[in-house]
Amino acid sequence: MESHASVLPIETLELLGPKKGEVFIDGTLGLGGHARLILEKISPRGKLIGLDADERNLEIARENLKSFPNIELRHANFRDLEKLVEPNSVDGILLDLGLSSPHLDDASRGFSFQNEGPLDFRFDQNQELTAAIILNSFPENEIALILREFGEIGISKKLARQICRRRWKKKFARTNELVELIEAKRLLPQVFQALRIAVNDELTALERALNSAPKLLKSGGRIAVISFHSLEDRIVKNFFREQKKSGTLEVLTKKPVIPSPEEIKNNPRARSAKLRAALKK
Ligand SMILES: C[S@@+](CC[C@H](N)C(=O)[O-])C[C@H]1O[C@@H](n2cnc3c(N)ncnc32)[C@H](O)[C@@H]1O
């Protein structure tokens, strides 16, 4: 059975403070771990709207949450939140960014440099753009930009040149072909992260969802975001700071909340998590 240990579950619930009868959005349903905790607090009359870009995870969550009648699950990207929800209608929004454990464990999705698989990296299998398309057809300077901006890789130009030389001889298809090309193995996590962010346009999606949040929340409603790398955390931190200045949001986390050593020991994938939350005034 597929599983995913929800990150910072108690801390997230404390900051979101769900109560009986409230309406919540989980924009990153995954396997429904956080959603279940929220549903336990808002049921029986409250409602949870759960989104996931990945249809497979959405189906697992549907099964995991079938005992709750008060849920509305949608195959959707949280970038489109504003199209899906009425203004001033929700008490809380959760975004738990990035990958779920099944993504990394399933070699056929290509997310992990440790498992051989296709250069895919899509959350949403209906989307056209894959990592292979970027590597095989994007101009060298765009590949360098992706590696620098989304992977914070210093030698991005050199890597982009190597990638383009390799594809002239033979196009990329499998993760191991990329792994073999990159001599500095320590850079592999950053290269894979950069391609994943580019394929799923993750930072734009985050910015769009954040911009929608103050419009969708009721006064007193809360938003919590769990991020897993500095690029995401910076976007959340800066957005909350701006909204505080303009008087729209009150920031509930002066510093990001991070997992305890015990949580990291039990769930090493939680190690880079940072949780920030804010309240709509
Ligand atoms: C870290 S997991 C969420 C785990 C979940 N909180 C739990 O406790 O089971 C992130 C999920 O968000 C989904 N996702 C990532 N980006 C998304 C986006 N822009 N829109 C909708 N879903 C997204 C992924 O497919 C994945 O299932």
PDBQT file of the ligand as one rigid body, heavy atoms in Angstrom, charges set to zero:
ROOT
HETATM    1  C1  LIG A 301       3.896  16.821  -0.234  1.00  0.00    +0.000 C 
HETATM    2  S1  LIG A 301       2.554  16.154  -1.101  1.00  0.00    +0.000 S 
HETATM    3  C2  LIG A 301       1.173  16.450  -0.042  1.00  0.00    +0.000 C 
HETATM    4  C3  LIG A 301       1.005  15.430   1.037  1.00  0.00    +0.000 C 
HETATM    5  C4  LIG A 301      -0.259  15.619   1.860  1.00  0.00    +0.000 C 
HETATM    6  N1  LIG A 301      -0.249  16.865   2.586  1.00  0.00    +0.000 N 
HETATM    7  C5  LIG A 301      -0.427  14.456   2.817  1.00  0.00    +0.000 C 
HETATM    8  O1  LIG A 301      -0.398  14.672   4.041  1.00  0.00    +0.000 OA
HETATM    9  O2  LIG A 301      -0.633  13.330   2.347  1.00  0.00    +0.000 OA
HETATM   10  C6  LIG A 301       2.287  17.316  -2.353  1.00  0.00    +0.000 C 
HETATM   11  C7  LIG A 301       1.158  16.963  -3.323  1.00  0.00    +0.000 C 
HETATM   12  O3  LIG A 301       0.833  18.143  -4.039  1.00  0.00    +0.000 OA
HETATM   13  C8  LIG A 301       0.654  17.853  -5.394  1.00  0.00    +0.000 C 
HETATM   14  N2  LIG A 301       0.990  19.088  -6.103  1.00  0.00    +0.000 N 
HETATM   15  C9  LIG A 301       2.208  19.646  -6.296  1.00  0.00    +0.000 A 
HETATM   16  N3  LIG A 301       2.087  20.809  -6.946  1.00  0.00    +0.000 NA
HETATM   17  C10 LIG A 301       0.755  20.998  -7.153  1.00  0.00    +0.000 A 
HETATM   18  C11 LIG A 301      -0.013  22.030  -7.773  1.00  0.00    +0.000 A 
HETATM   19  N4  LIG A 301       0.567  23.107  -8.308  1.00  0.00    +0.000 N 
HETATM   20  N5  LIG A 301      -1.359  21.906  -7.778  1.00  0.00    +0.000 NA
HETATM   21  C12 LIG A 301      -1.972  20.826  -7.229  1.00  0.00    +0.000 A 
HETATM   22  N6  LIG A 301      -1.291  19.814  -6.656  1.00  0.00    +0.000 NA
HETATM   23  C13 LIG A 301       0.051  19.900  -6.610  1.00  0.00    +0.000 A 
HETATM   24  C14 LIG A 301       1.576  16.685  -5.678  1.00  0.00    +0.000 C 
HETATM   25  O4  LIG A 301       1.059  15.934  -6.768  1.00  0.00    +0.000 OA
HETATM   26  C15 LIG A 301       1.507  15.913  -4.352  1.00  0.00    +0.000 C 
HETATM   27  O5  LIG A 301       0.507  14.935  -4.389  1.00  0.00    +0.000 OA
ENDROOT
TORSDOF 0
